[in-house]
């Protein structure tokens, strides 16, 4: 009887292995793409990467954005809708099912690095989630602008995670990450 039970267990185990392998193959691959000048959006991106079990892609703007004069020029570039030169990507967005894109809101606009990424990559057919942060106002406008860069359909809605700088340090931050995760997962 023991030999028979062992054979049944071995048989069932052999049936389970292909099912487990198939389940892993169908899991959606996620990439978190972000630009961060001061580190706030890097923190958000790292939390999202952990939640989504995702790869991280930091956008490196070749233009110096540090310092007061450069900060003012960065705001002007964002308002003007300028692109910039970014370092080559380490990950190919074509290899991912879900792409989360984020960066700071500069004067209510998307940063040149994020704009450049969107313009350089075909994101059609991907599940997209957008995140952004700002000090006080403009984050919703920047997210709307980002969505419009991705899709010419002005009615297209993407899950968004708008954050004010102080919210990144609050307990509610984890709940917002969870809600964003759920919204992205429910996207078709």
Secondary structure, DSSP 8 states (H G I E B T S, - for coil): -HHHHHHHHHHHHHHHHHHHHHHHHTS--EEEEE--SSSHHHHHHHHHHHHHT-EEEE--BSS---SHHHHHHHHHHHHHT----B---SS-GGG-SEEEEEEE-BTTB--HHHHHHHHHS--TTSEEEEEEEESSS-HHHHHHHHHHHH-S-TT---EEEEEEGGGGGSTHHHHHHHHHHHHHHT--
